[in-house]
Amino acid sequence: MTQKNLVLNIGGGNKEDQVLFLSPDSKEFEAQSYEETKQRIKNYSAGKGVVEIIGGNPTENSRIYEIIELAKDSGHIVSINTDCRKFSDMEKARDFVDKGMKMVSTELHGTRDIHNDIVGEDFFEDIIKGIENLVELGVDVKVSTIFHVKNVDNFEDLAEKLVDIGVSEWVLEGLVPKEFGVERYKEVGVPHHMVFEILRDLSKFFDDFEVVKIVNFPECVKPFDEEKLIKISYFESVEYFGSATDEEPFKNEFCNSCEFSDNCRGFIKSNLEIFGEENIEKLWEKRKTN
């Protein structure tokens, strides 16, 4: 069982009375004051997992240094989810590390032009510099990349860049069609057989990372058994990383003969409705020839 983190959703600014917590048992509650925030951190059992700080732009929170130090002094490993731009300044990066930050997670949608196009700002170079500074300071950096139609042809270039700057963990995520996002998913979603091909080609880079995670995909999309590849199926990722959809899993005739059938609950039904059964047929044909 993967250890669940204690997540502090703090955002930026001075709203210390609006700090939110997501406890390891997934019950969300809100601290009524900063004193309660501090007490919650102190009461979280040391050694149970990582204290992960998220929310908007948490590095700009007026209490961020104090929160990091408190978590560290309480015996926890401190991780921050941020876009890393602040850390492009080495002195600011060093300040966070000196306070006790050990891990950072961020998101890159692709190489420079693709990432900047998606976020609508020219942030890519600052993010890369921030990651380089953190790696130099001994911070473990995790980068997440979501599969979509804009970046499917550029994953190898991104992999080479991440390896070059010393990223320790790469999380490759699938989009999940959910509620109002279903129509958008039809435009940007990637069929599973294409994901299979991309992962097959990317596998040559996997040993260059400490950990590679593939989430939000059924097991048959991931044809690897690499030593350093942590295979997490879609419905396991729901349990460990938070629910992305309320849909029940769906298995078709191909699932019954799949080698992963005992450990995988199947496909997202709306994914099949969007791409059709032929997507699964193409996936299985590619699996047979690889």
Summary of the structure (lengths in Angstrom):
residues: 290
radius of gyration: 19.9
end to end distance: 30.7
largest distance: 59.9
contacts: 888
relative contact order: 0.08
helix: 46%
strand: 18%
